[in-house]
Amino acid sequence: NAGVTQTPKFQVLKTGQSMTLQCAQDMNHNSMYWYRQDPGMGLRLIYYSASEGTTDKGEVPNGYNVSRLNKREFSLRLESAAPSQTSVYFCASRQPSGRFTDTQYFGPGTRLTVL
Amino acid sequence: SQQGEEDPQALSIQEGENATMNCSYKTSINNLQWYRQNSGRGLVHLILIRSNEREKHSGRLRVTLDTSKKSSSLLITASRAADTASYFCATPTGTASKLTFGTGTRLQVTL
């Protein structure tokens, strides 16, 4: 199992450009999440998807959109990138049941710079 | 808003010493989790302690939870250089068990 994969690993954008960050998991997890990590801020939740077909806003959703394409894939889109969106983006998924049901599994991250 | 706040923000110790980091949180919880993040990598789950547990062990890790003080501590015994990383506490909230993370403790273990 690859776990949670993210593409691309690195990206540089100019202000106003758009892009989509891709995330996929092969663990048959129901819930998926997008976080951003900024220096000294820890991780903050952007959007999440409790199950296939549903998405909800997290703590910092402005400037982002998401798509839960199927159970495996959850993408994050920046329609018009701004320098404030320079960050490291992490995708995560969560086991649907069991002893460690709240545990999340993280991808390796996408490092995005907006000039 | 940050649910958890770790203390200290940074910790530097020598190999073989113990490392203790603390986490405080604001609201009632079902469980509290600790994650490790190596430089440039994603987070890796270390241990989960439930609200009805006071202490839990996993290898060289010992976690305590005091729900009356809304605090938890992570102890790493006999630290190794490979333990150098940032450590985050996290608590699940609401539907879909959304995690709220603290700001992390950066641990540096030197030879």
gemmi code that builds the backbone of each chain (N, CA, C; Angstrom):
import gemmi

chains = {
    "A": [
        ("ASN", (0.833, -1.203, 0.000), (0.000, 0.000, 0.000), (0.867, 1.252, 0.000)),
        ("ALA", (0.497, 2.234, -0.845), (1.242, 3.482, -0.895), (0.802, 4.417, 0.215)),
        ("GLY", (-0.372, 4.203, 0.820), (-0.876, 5.094, 1.853), (-1.539, 6.301, 1.215)),
        ("VAL", (-1.101, 7.497, 1.621), (-1.621, 8.740, 1.081), (-0.553, 9.362, 0.184)),
        ("THR", (-0.912, 9.618, -1.051), (0.025, 10.225, -1.989), (-0.477, 11.602, -2.411)),
        ("GLN", (0.463, 12.495, -2.655), (0.139, 13.853, -3.065), (0.980, 14.251, -4.259)),
        ("THR", (0.381, 14.966, -5.181), (1.127, 15.548, -6.304), (0.646, 16.967, -6.539)),
        ("PRO", (1.537, 17.874, -6.951), (2.983, 17.680, -7.041), (3.648, 17.801, -5.677)),
        ("LYS", (4.931, 17.586, -5.596), (5.684, 17.777, -4.363), (6.045, 19.247, -4.165)),
        ("PHE", (6.338, 19.928, -5.249), (6.703, 21.337, -5.207), (5.977, 22.064, -6.333)),
        ("GLN", (5.650, 23.327, -6.095), (5.019, 24.136, -7.136), (5.277, 25.604, -6.854)),
        ("VAL", (5.614, 26.331, -7.909), (5.750, 27.780, -7.828), (4.714, 28.386, -8.764)),
        ("LEU", (3.926, 29.289, -8.256), (2.892, 29.962, -9.036), (3.119, 31.465, -9.000)),
        ("LYS", (2.570, 32.129, -9.992), (2.504, 33.583, -9.961), (1.126, 33.993, -9.427)),
        ("THR", (1.063, 35.133, -8.801), (-0.209, 35.634, -8.285), (-1.264, 35.623, -9.393)),
        ("GLY", (-2.433, 35.060, -9.054), (-3.530, 35.007, -10.005), (-3.639, 33.703, -10.775)),
        ("GLN", (-2.571, 32.915, -10.775), (-2.645, 31.621, -11.459), (-3.477, 30.643, -10.651)),
        ("SER", (-3.930, 29.611, -11.323), (-4.723, 28.583, -10.645), (-3.986, 27.256, -10.714)),
        ("MET", (-4.317, 26.385, -9.780), (-3.762, 25.031, -9.807), (-4.577, 24.112, -8.915)),
        ("THR", (-4.422, 22.833, -9.155), (-5.104, 21.817, -8.360), (-4.079, 20.900, -7.729)),
        ("LEU", (-4.193, 20.718, -6.425), (-3.358, 19.762, -5.702), (-4.133, 18.448, -5.618)),
        ("GLN", (-3.433, 17.384, -5.952), (-4.075, 16.073, -5.991), (-3.704, 15.250, -4.767)),
        ("CYS", (-4.661, 14.477, -4.300), (-4.437, 13.578, -3.166), (-5.193, 12.285, -3.419)),
        ("ALA", (-4.542, 11.179, -3.116), (-5.198, 9.876, -3.245), (-4.762, 8.970, -2.100)),
        ("GLN", (-5.690, 8.131, -1.652), (-5.370, 7.144, -0.605), (-5.886, 5.780, -1.037)),
        ("ASP", (-5.126, 4.760, -0.654), (-5.475, 3.397, -1.052), (-5.807, 2.526, 0.144)),
        ("MET", (-6.274, 3.161, 1.226), (-6.555, 2.437, 2.468), (-8.052, 2.248, 2.701)),
        ("ASN", (-8.864, 2.610, 1.713), (-10.318, 2.477, 1.804), (-10.903, 3.323, 2.949)),
        ("HIS", (-10.277, 4.470, 3.198), (-10.761, 5.361, 4.250), (-11.929, 6.199, 3.743)),
        ("ASN", (-12.857, 6.475, 4.636), (-14.007, 7.283, 4.259), (-13.705, 8.775, 4.283)),
        ("SER", (-13.011, 9.220, 5.327), (-12.818, 10.653, 5.535), (-11.461, 11.104, 5.023)),
        ("MET", (-11.462, 12.280, 4.408), (-10.213, 12.862, 3.912), (-10.191, 14.332, 4.265)),
        ("TYR", (-8.961, 14.883, 4.375), (-8.767, 16.233, 4.903), (-7.663, 16.955, 4.133)),
        ("TRP", (-7.793, 18.285, 4.053), (-6.716, 19.133, 3.566), (-6.331, 20.125, 4.657)),
        ("TYR", (-5.019, 20.179, 4.942), (-4.475, 21.115, 5.919), (-3.416, 21.969, 5.237)),
        ("ARG", (-3.188, 23.123, 5.838), (-2.013, 23.903, 5.471), (-1.170, 24.118, 6.725)),
        ("GLN", (0.141, 24.157, 6.503), (1.061, 24.342, 7.612), (1.946, 25.537, 7.330)),
        ("ASP", (1.867, 26.511, 8.210), (2.697, 27.711, 8.121), (3.625, 27.752, 9.317)),
        ("PRO", (4.776, 28.374, 9.184), (5.733, 28.417, 10.297), (5.102, 28.963, 11.570)),
        ("GLY", (5.279, 28.219, 12.657), (4.785, 28.667, 13.957), (3.289, 28.570, 14.139)),
        ("MET", (2.575, 28.022, 13.149), (1.109, 28.001, 13.239), (0.553, 26.597, 13.411)),
        ("GLY", (1.397, 25.577, 13.360), (0.854, 24.231, 13.378), (0.075, 23.969, 12.096)),
        ("LEU", (-0.802, 22.999, 12.108), (-1.622, 22.667, 10.947), (-3.018, 23.235, 11.130)),
        ("ARG", (-3.560, 23.779, 10.065), (-4.917, 24.304, 10.098), (-5.739, 23.643, 9.007)),
        ("LEU", (-6.951, 23.281, 9.358), (-7.821, 22.543, 8.449), (-8.446, 23.488, 7.432)),
        ("ILE", (-8.325, 23.133, 6.152), (-8.886, 23.958, 5.089), (-10.286, 23.453, 4.730)),
        ("TYR", (-10.367, 22.199, 4.318), (-11.607, 21.530, 3.965), (-11.493, 20.073, 4.384)),
        ("TYR", (-12.648, 19.444, 4.528), (-12.637, 18.015, 4.778), (-13.826, 17.372, 4.079)),
        ("SER", (-13.727, 16.060, 3.949), (-14.786, 15.278, 3.338), (-15.046, 14.083, 4.237)),
        ("ALA", (-16.183, 14.084, 4.897), (-16.499, 13.002, 5.837), (-16.708, 11.674, 5.113)),
        ("SER", (-17.227, 11.753, 3.909), (-17.450, 10.547, 3.117), (-17.569, 10.955, 1.656)),
        ("GLU", (-17.517, 9.970, 0.799), (-17.621, 10.234, -0.634), (-18.910, 11.009, -0.923)),
        ("GLY", (-18.792, 12.098, -1.664), (-19.958, 12.890, -2.017), (-20.246, 14.058, -1.105)),
        ("THR", (-19.476, 14.184, -0.008), (-19.690, 15.309, 0.909), (-18.389, 16.058, 1.128)),
        ("THR", (-18.494, 17.384, 1.233), (-17.347, 18.214, 1.593), (-17.829, 19.334, 2.508)),
        ("ASP", (-16.942, 19.767, 3.395), (-17.286, 20.834, 4.336), (-16.083, 21.712, 4.586)),
        ("LYS", (-16.381, 22.967, 4.944), (-15.314, 23.916, 5.233), (-14.678, 23.626, 6.588)),
        ("GLY", (-13.389, 23.899, 6.637), (-12.676, 23.821, 7.890), (-12.453, 25.198, 8.465)),
        ("GLU", (-11.289, 25.393, 9.055), (-10.981, 26.640, 9.748), (-10.609, 27.773, 8.790)),
        ("VAL", (-9.909, 27.427, 7.679), (-9.398, 28.469, 6.775), (-9.741, 28.155, 5.313)),
        ("PRO", (-11.023, 28.161, 4.924), (-11.413, 27.732, 3.577), (-11.322, 28.796, 2.483)),
        ("ASN", (-11.183, 30.064, 2.869), (-11.255, 31.133, 1.871), (-10.134, 31.021, 0.855)),
        ("GLY", (-10.516, 31.104, -0.432), (-9.538, 31.038, -1.512), (-9.319, 29.642, -2.046)),
        ("TYR", (-10.044, 28.675, -1.495), (-9.884, 27.271, -1.889), (-11.218, 26.641, -2.254)),
        ("ASN", (-11.145, 25.622, -3.106), (-12.282, 24.751, -3.369), (-11.779, 23.318, -3.372)),
        ("VAL", (-12.688, 22.383, -3.133), (-12.298, 20.976, -3.109), (-13.281, 20.153, -3.925)),
        ("SER", (-12.796, 18.980, -4.301), (-13.644, 17.996, -4.987), (-13.315, 16.624, -4.436)),
        ("ARG", (-14.364, 15.912, -3.994), (-14.150, 14.508, -3.609), (-14.563, 13.694, -4.822)),
        ("LEU", (-13.582, 13.364, -5.632), (-13.839, 12.751, -6.939), (-14.420, 11.350, -6.792)),
        ("ASN", (-13.943, 10.622, -5.836), (-14.417, 9.271, -5.531), (-13.889, 8.947, -4.142)),
        ("LYS", (-14.026, 7.726, -3.707), (-13.591, 7.419, -2.351), (-12.090, 7.604, -2.184)),
        ("ARG", (-11.316, 7.391, -3.229), (-9.867, 7.439, -3.144), (-9.301, 8.846, -3.233)),
        ("GLU", (-9.946, 9.732, -3.979), (-9.301, 10.986, -4.369), (-10.016, 12.224, -3.829)),
        ("PHE", (-9.199, 13.173, -3.373), (-9.714, 14.416, -2.806), (-8.776, 15.529, -3.262)),
        ("SER", (-9.253, 16.426, -4.109), (-8.378, 17.448, -4.677), (-8.686, 18.815, -4.086)),
        ("LEU", (-7.664, 19.654, -4.066), (-7.761, 21.020, -3.543), (-7.399, 21.984, -4.662)),
        ("ARG", (-8.257, 22.944, -4.925), (-8.023, 23.874, -6.019), (-7.873, 25.297, -5.509)),
        ("LEU", (-6.856, 25.974, -6.046), (-6.673, 27.391, -5.831), (-7.066, 28.081, -7.137)),
        ("GLU", (-8.129, 28.830, -7.116), (-8.637, 29.438, -8.358), (-7.797, 30.626, -8.784)),
        ("SER", (-7.357, 31.438, -7.833), (-6.557, 32.628, -8.130), (-5.565, 32.785, -6.979)),
        ("ALA", (-4.388, 32.212, -7.183), (-3.426, 32.124, -6.084), (-2.966, 33.498, -5.600)),
        ("ALA", (-2.755, 33.591, -4.295), (-2.267, 34.815, -3.664), (-1.028, 34.472, -2.841)),
        ("PRO", (-0.135, 35.440, -2.638), (1.070, 35.171, -1.840), (0.756, 34.619, -0.453)),
        ("SER", (-0.397, 34.977, 0.113), (-0.777, 34.475, 1.439), (-1.046, 32.965, 1.429)),
        ("GLN", (-1.154, 32.388, 0.245), (-1.371, 30.957, 0.147), (-0.061, 30.167, 0.020)),
        ("THR", (1.038, 30.871, 0.090), (2.336, 30.201, 0.177), (2.367, 29.397, 1.467)),
        ("SER", (2.555, 28.091, 1.351), (2.450, 27.230, 2.514), (2.835, 25.815, 2.113)),
        ("VAL", (2.811, 24.932, 3.086), (2.932, 23.507, 2.810), (1.552, 22.892, 3.030)),
        ("TYR", (1.094, 22.151, 2.055), (-0.253, 21.583, 2.097), (-0.176, 20.077, 2.318)),
        ("PHE", (-0.944, 19.610, 3.284), (-0.981, 18.187, 3.600), (-2.389, 17.652, 3.420)),
        ("CYS", (-2.452, 16.489, 2.830), (-3.686, 15.737, 2.726), (-3.626, 14.607, 3.753)),
        ("ALA", (-4.757, 14.234, 4.300), (-4.799, 13.150, 5.271), (-6.084, 12.361, 5.089)),
        ("SER", (-6.081, 11.133, 5.581), (-7.290, 10.321, 5.570), (-7.432, 9.629, 6.918)),
        ("ARG", (-8.628, 9.152, 7.194), (-8.902, 8.585, 8.517), (-9.599, 7.238, 8.390)),
        ("GLN", (-9.214, 6.313, 9.244), (-9.851, 5.000, 9.286), (-11.336, 5.144, 9.608)),
        ("PRO", (-12.181, 4.349, 9.015), (-13.611, 4.487, 9.263), (-14.067, 3.906, 10.585)),
        ("SER", (-13.350, 2.964, 11.144), (-13.825, 2.340, 12.375), (-12.667, 1.631, 13.044)),
        ("GLY", (-12.913, 1.130, 14.208), (-11.883, 0.370, 14.897), (-11.326, 1.127, 16.077)),
        ("ARG", (-10.329, 0.541, 16.677), (-9.775, 1.053, 17.917), (-9.161, 2.441, 17.747)),
        ("PHE", (-8.544, 2.680, 16.602), (-7.863, 3.962, 16.391), (-8.597, 4.781, 15.343)),
        ("THR", (-9.896, 4.833, 15.466), (-10.703, 5.418, 14.411), (-10.438, 6.891, 14.211)),
        ("ASP", (-9.889, 7.596, 15.208), (-9.638, 9.018, 15.024), (-8.259, 9.299, 14.459)),
        ("THR", (-7.459, 8.278, 14.309), (-6.103, 8.469, 13.793), (-6.133, 8.882, 12.332)),
        ("GLN", (-5.329, 9.874, 11.995), (-5.229, 10.296, 10.605), (-3.870, 9.919, 10.032)),
        ("TYR", (-3.881, 9.654, 8.722), (-2.676, 9.260, 7.997), (-2.386, 10.357, 6.978)),
        ("PHE", (-1.170, 10.836, 6.991), (-0.816, 12.008, 6.211), (0.021, 11.670, 4.986)),
        ("GLY", (-0.177, 12.485, 3.948), (0.687, 12.432, 2.785), (1.960, 13.203, 3.038)),
        ("PRO", (2.896, 13.186, 2.066), (4.201, 13.824, 2.240), (4.174, 15.345, 2.087)),
        ("GLY", (3.089, 15.897, 1.592), (2.980, 17.346, 1.491), (3.303, 17.897, 0.113)),
        ("THR", (2.738, 19.070, -0.169), (3.053, 19.847, -1.364), (3.522, 21.220, -0.896)),
        ("ARG", (4.731, 21.588, -1.327), (5.286, 22.890, -0.959), (4.978, 23.879, -2.058)),
        ("LEU", (4.105, 24.845, -1.745), (3.621, 25.802, -2.735), (4.158, 27.189, -2.414)),
        ("THR", (4.722, 27.827, -3.429), (5.169, 29.206, -3.317), (4.414, 30.038, -4.340)),
        ("VAL", (3.820, 31.131, -3.871), (3.103, 32.038, -4.768), (3.857, 33.367, -4.796)),
        ("LEU", (4.322, 33.722, -5.976), (5.144, 34.937, -6.115), (4.290, 36.157, -6.449)),
    ],
    "B": [
        ("SER", (-8.368, 28.600, 15.151), (-7.833, 28.730, 16.504), (-7.164, 27.423, 16.882)),
        ("GLN", (-6.141, 27.501, 17.716), (-5.403, 26.327, 18.108), (-6.061, 25.740, 19.345)),
        ("GLN", (-6.379, 24.457, 19.294), (-6.922, 23.789, 20.456), (-5.820, 23.474, 21.436)),
        ("GLY", (-4.669, 22.986, 20.892), (-3.582, 22.588, 21.757), (-2.417, 23.537, 21.657)),
        ("GLU", (-1.747, 23.694, 22.774), (-0.541, 24.504, 22.803), (0.550, 23.664, 23.428)),
        ("GLU", (1.646, 23.474, 22.681), (2.743, 22.677, 23.217), (3.748, 23.559, 23.940)),
        ("ASP", (4.411, 22.933, 24.863), (5.428, 23.609, 25.650), (6.512, 22.589, 25.977)),
        ("PRO", (7.798, 22.861, 25.742), (8.309, 24.125, 25.189), (8.163, 24.173, 23.673)),
        ("GLN", (8.437, 25.306, 23.080), (8.404, 25.417, 21.625), (9.589, 24.695, 21.012)),
        ("ALA", (10.703, 24.703, 21.711), (11.902, 24.035, 21.223), (12.634, 23.413, 22.399)),
        ("LEU", (13.278, 22.272, 22.135), (13.968, 21.525, 23.174), (15.203, 20.888, 22.559)),
        ("SER", (16.345, 21.098, 23.208), (17.581, 20.514, 22.716), (18.200, 19.666, 23.819)),
        ("ILE", (18.441, 18.389, 23.534), (18.994, 17.481, 24.527), (20.073, 16.627, 23.886)),
        ("GLN", (20.808, 15.906, 24.722), (21.824, 14.997, 24.211), (21.266, 13.591, 24.124)),
        ("GLU", (21.822, 12.840, 23.246), (21.403, 11.446, 23.062), (21.491, 10.703, 24.388)),
        ("GLY", (20.472, 9.924, 24.674), (20.426, 9.166, 25.917), (19.588, 9.842, 26.994)),
        ("GLU", (19.398, 11.140, 26.880), (18.572, 11.857, 27.852), (17.089, 11.658, 27.524)),
        ("ASN", (16.266, 11.994, 28.503), (14.815, 11.947, 28.302), (14.309, 13.300, 27.832)),
        ("ALA", (13.269, 13.279, 27.017), (12.652, 14.515, 26.523), (11.194, 14.526, 26.943)),
        ("THR", (10.778, 15.624, 27.535), (9.387, 15.773, 27.946), (8.797, 17.009, 27.297)),
        ("MET", (7.658, 16.824, 26.676), (6.948, 17.956, 26.096), (5.496, 17.910, 26.553)),
        ("ASN", (4.913, 19.085, 26.681), (3.584, 19.203, 27.255), (2.615, 19.824, 26.268)),
        ("CYS", (1.345, 19.502, 26.475), (0.292, 20.003, 25.609), (-0.889, 20.406, 26.481)),
        ("SER", (-1.420, 21.574, 26.244), (-2.646, 21.983, 26.921), (-3.726, 22.202, 25.874)),
        ("TYR", (-4.940, 21.894, 26.230), (-6.049, 22.042, 25.304), (-7.205, 22.739, 26.010)),
        ("LYS", (-8.213, 23.130, 25.213), (-9.213, 24.047, 25.770), (-10.560, 23.404, 26.061)),
        ("THR", (-10.987, 22.476, 25.198), (-12.335, 21.927, 25.373), (-12.266, 20.459, 25.758)),
        ("SER", (-13.376, 19.907, 26.177), (-13.397, 18.493, 26.554), (-13.144, 17.631, 25.322)),
        ("ILE", (-12.531, 16.489, 25.540), (-12.087, 15.636, 24.439), (-12.456, 14.181, 24.669)),
        ("ASN", (-12.506, 13.415, 23.602), (-12.655, 11.963, 23.691), (-11.293, 11.286, 23.737)),
        ("ASN", (-10.341, 11.892, 23.036), (-8.997, 11.355, 23.056), (-8.015, 12.443, 22.669)),
        ("LEU", (-6.754, 12.187, 22.874), (-5.709, 13.113, 22.480), (-4.635, 12.298, 21.790)),
        ("GLN", (-4.108, 12.847, 20.716), (-3.124, 12.117, 19.930), (-1.823, 12.911, 19.841)),
        ("TRP", (-0.743, 12.190, 19.669), (0.558, 12.804, 19.412), (1.053, 12.335, 18.053)),
        ("TYR", (1.601, 13.299, 17.310), (2.154, 13.034, 15.991), (3.590, 13.553, 15.942)),
        ("ARG", (4.385, 12.914, 15.098), (5.759, 13.353, 14.856), (5.888, 13.794, 13.405)),
        ("GLN", (6.676, 14.840, 13.193), (6.947, 15.306, 11.842), (8.451, 15.498, 11.678)),
        ("ASN", (9.036, 14.661, 10.856), (10.440, 14.854, 10.503), (10.529, 15.988, 9.483)),
        ("SER", (11.674, 16.639, 9.465), (11.852, 17.805, 8.610), (11.493, 17.500, 7.163)),
        ("GLY", (10.595, 18.285, 6.591), (10.227, 18.124, 5.195), (9.310, 16.958, 4.908)),
        ("ARG", (8.752, 16.375, 5.938), (7.889, 15.200, 5.745), (6.493, 15.445, 6.286)),
        ("GLY", (5.612, 14.476, 6.024), (4.279, 14.523, 6.594), (4.272, 14.069, 8.046)),
        ("LEU", (3.121, 14.177, 8.683), (3.000, 13.781, 10.087), (2.767, 12.286, 10.203)),
        ("VAL", (3.312, 11.723, 11.254), (3.153, 10.301, 11.519), (2.538, 10.144, 12.905)),
        ("HIS", (1.491, 9.344, 12.981), (0.811, 9.122, 14.255), (1.708, 8.318, 15.188)),
        ("LEU", (1.831, 8.785, 16.447), (2.641, 8.080, 17.439), (1.791, 7.291, 18.422)),
        ("ILE", (0.823, 7.954, 19.024), (0.092, 7.326, 20.115), (-1.211, 8.077, 20.340)),
        ("LEU", (-2.213, 7.353, 20.761), (-3.528, 7.914, 21.085), (-3.873, 7.524, 22.501)),
        ("ILE", (-4.315, 8.474, 23.292), (-4.750, 8.184, 24.659), (-6.195, 8.651, 24.797)),
        ("ARG", (-7.027, 7.792, 25.332), (-8.436, 8.107, 25.467), (-8.686, 8.884, 26.749)),
        ("SER", (-9.830, 9.534, 26.801), (-10.120, 10.419, 27.936), (-10.252, 9.663, 29.252)),
        ("ASN", (-10.525, 8.357, 29.186), (-10.646, 7.582, 30.426), (-9.327, 6.906, 30.825)),
        ("GLU", (-8.276, 7.214, 30.097), (-6.949, 6.687, 30.407), (-6.090, 7.792, 31.004)),
        ("ARG", (-5.214, 7.416, 31.922), (-4.340, 8.413, 32.546), (-2.916, 8.315, 32.035)),
        ("GLU", (-2.556, 7.116, 31.591), (-1.182, 6.917, 31.135), (-1.173, 5.808, 30.100)),
        ("LYS", (-0.277, 5.947, 29.131), (-0.158, 4.935, 28.104), (1.297, 4.858, 27.659)),
        ("HIS", (1.731, 3.650, 27.336), (3.110, 3.434, 26.923), (3.140, 2.808, 25.546)),
        ("SER", (4.164, 3.180, 24.788), (4.422, 2.530, 23.513), (5.914, 2.603, 23.258)),
        ("GLY", (6.580, 1.498, 23.465), (8.039, 1.487, 23.303), (8.692, 2.486, 24.248)),
        ("ARG", (9.440, 3.436, 23.703), (10.107, 4.455, 24.531), (9.221, 5.682, 24.781)),
        ("LEU", (7.986, 5.605, 24.379), (7.068, 6.725, 24.565), (6.165, 6.470, 25.760)),
        ("ARG", (5.970, 7.535, 26.536), (5.008, 7.480, 27.637), (4.163, 8.744, 27.563)),
        ("VAL", (2.868, 8.560, 27.500), (1.950, 9.685, 27.422), (1.070, 9.691, 28.659)),
        ("THR", (0.859, 10.861, 29.216), (-0.076, 11.019, 30.317), (-1.164, 12.000, 29.909)),
        ("LEU", (-2.295, 11.861, 30.535), (-3.419, 12.745, 30.262), (-4.074, 13.117, 31.577)),
        ("ASP", (-4.246, 14.408, 31.797), (-4.944, 14.911, 32.980), (-6.122, 15.742, 32.479)),
        ("THR", (-7.294, 15.141, 32.461), (-8.461, 15.843, 31.909), (-8.924, 16.977, 32.817)),
        ("SER", (-8.613, 16.891, 34.111), (-9.023, 17.977, 35.015), (-8.220, 19.241, 34.752)),
        ("LYS", (-6.974, 19.067, 34.297), (-6.131, 20.211, 33.966), (-6.092, 20.484, 32.471)),
        ("LYS", (-6.777, 19.637, 31.708), (-6.768, 19.758, 30.250), (-5.326, 19.816, 29.741)),
        ("SER", (-4.571, 18.808, 30.122), (-3.176, 18.789, 29.701), (-2.708, 17.353, 29.484)),
        ("SER", (-1.673, 17.232, 28.662), (-1.066, 15.948, 28.362), (0.437, 16.156, 28.261)),
        ("SER", (1.173, 15.090, 28.527), (2.613, 15.166, 28.338), (3.086, 13.951, 27.560)),
        ("LEU", (4.131, 14.166, 26.787), (4.783, 13.100, 26.027), (6.219, 13.002, 26.516)),
        ("LEU", (6.589, 11.820, 26.975), (7.951, 11.568, 27.421), (8.606, 10.591, 26.467)),
        ("ILE", (9.753, 10.971, 25.957), (10.561, 10.070, 25.137), (11.779, 9.706, 25.972)),
        ("THR", (11.924, 8.438, 26.307), (13.050, 8.020, 27.130), (14.228, 7.613, 26.254)),
        ("ALA", (15.417, 7.754, 26.823), (16.658, 7.345, 26.153), (16.665, 7.820, 24.705)),
        ("SER", (16.581, 9.114, 24.514), (16.405, 9.669, 23.173), (17.585, 9.333, 22.261)),
        ("ARG", (17.271, 9.317, 20.963), (18.255, 9.022, 19.925), (18.267, 10.169, 18.928)),
        ("ALA", (19.325, 10.278, 18.171), (19.400, 11.325, 17.153), (18.214, 11.237, 16.193)),
        ("ALA", (17.750, 10.011, 15.943), (16.629, 9.821, 15.022), (15.312, 10.361, 15.574)),
        ("ASP", (15.278, 10.702, 16.862), (14.071, 11.295, 17.446), (13.963, 12.780, 17.121)),
        ("THR", (14.996, 13.362, 16.545), (14.961, 14.765, 16.149), (13.807, 14.989, 15.179)),
        ("ALA", (12.866, 15.840, 15.588), (11.641, 16.060, 14.818), (10.806, 17.104, 15.545)),
        ("SER", (9.685, 17.457, 14.938), (8.679, 18.255, 15.628), (7.567, 17.339, 16.096)),
        ("TYR", (7.049, 17.625, 17.264), (6.009, 16.789, 17.865), (4.769, 17.643, 18.110)),
        ("PHE", (3.631, 17.112, 17.683), (2.371, 17.832, 17.782), (1.350, 17.018, 18.561)),
        ("CYS", (0.605, 17.701, 19.408), (-0.570, 17.069, 19.984), (-1.774, 17.474, 19.133)),
        ("ALA", (-2.797, 16.639, 19.145), (-3.983, 16.910, 18.332), (-5.193, 16.313, 19.017)),
        ("THR", (-6.305, 17.011, 18.901), (-7.543, 16.534, 19.486), (-8.634, 16.538, 18.423)),
        ("PRO", (-9.449, 15.479, 18.368), (-10.532, 15.421, 17.393), (-11.752, 16.182, 17.897)),
        ("THR", (-12.428, 16.860, 16.992), (-13.630, 17.605, 17.349), (-14.687, 17.422, 16.275)),
        ("GLY", (-15.914, 17.439, 16.698), (-17.033, 17.481, 15.778), (-17.183, 16.241, 14.922)),
        ("THR", (-18.003, 16.388, 13.898), (-18.209, 15.278, 12.976), (-16.959, 15.036, 12.152)),
        ("ALA", (-16.802, 13.853, 11.701), (-15.644, 13.449, 10.893), (-14.345, 13.562, 11.665)),
        ("SER", (-14.434, 13.711, 12.994), (-13.245, 13.735, 13.850), (-12.166, 14.646, 13.310)),
        ("LYS", (-12.561, 15.877, 12.991), (-11.575, 16.840, 12.524), (-10.534, 17.054, 13.617)),
        ("LEU", (-9.257, 17.037, 13.236), (-8.198, 17.224, 14.219), (-7.810, 18.688, 14.319)),
        ("THR", (-7.642, 19.138, 15.546), (-7.092, 20.467, 15.809), (-5.726, 20.261, 16.425)),
        ("PHE", (-4.720, 20.881, 15.801), (-3.337, 20.665, 16.203), (-2.810, 21.811, 17.044)),
        ("GLY", (-1.870, 21.473, 17.912), (-1.105, 22.488, 18.590), (-0.009, 23.010, 17.683)),
        ("THR", (0.780, 23.935, 18.205), (1.817, 24.587, 17.402), (3.113, 23.779, 17.366)),
        ("GLY", (3.224, 22.755, 18.176), (4.359, 21.844, 18.070), (5.545, 22.177, 18.939)),
        ("THR", (6.299, 21.138, 19.278), (7.589, 21.259, 19.961), (8.667, 20.717, 19.037)),
        ("ARG", (9.679, 21.541, 18.782), (10.807, 21.086, 17.947), (11.860, 20.483, 18.855)),
        ("LEU", (12.109, 19.201, 18.678), (13.091, 18.477, 19.486), (14.351, 18.251, 18.673)),
        ("GLN", (15.477, 18.627, 19.254), (16.784, 18.391, 18.648), (17.574, 17.486, 19.574)),
        ("VAL", (17.975, 16.321, 19.090), (18.776, 15.387, 19.876), (20.165, 15.335, 19.263)),
        ("THR", (21.151, 15.728, 20.043), (22.524, 15.776, 19.531), (23.347, 14.623, 20.089)),
        ("LEU", (24.355, 14.237, 19.318), (25.210, 13.109, 19.716), (26.154, 13.513, 20.842)),
    ],
}
model = gemmi.Model(1)
for chain_id, residues in chains.items():
    chain = gemmi.Chain(chain_id)
    for i, (resn, *xyz) in enumerate(residues, 1):
        res = gemmi.Residue()
        res.name, res.seqid = resn, gemmi.SeqId(i, " ")
        for name, pos in zip(("N", "CA", "C"), xyz):
            atom = gemmi.Atom()
            atom.name, atom.element = name, gemmi.Element(name[0])
            atom.pos, atom.b_iso = gemmi.Position(*pos), 0.0
            res.add_atom(atom)
        chain.add_residue(res)
    model.add_chain(chain)
structure = gemmi.Structure()
structure.add_model(model)
structure.setup_entities()
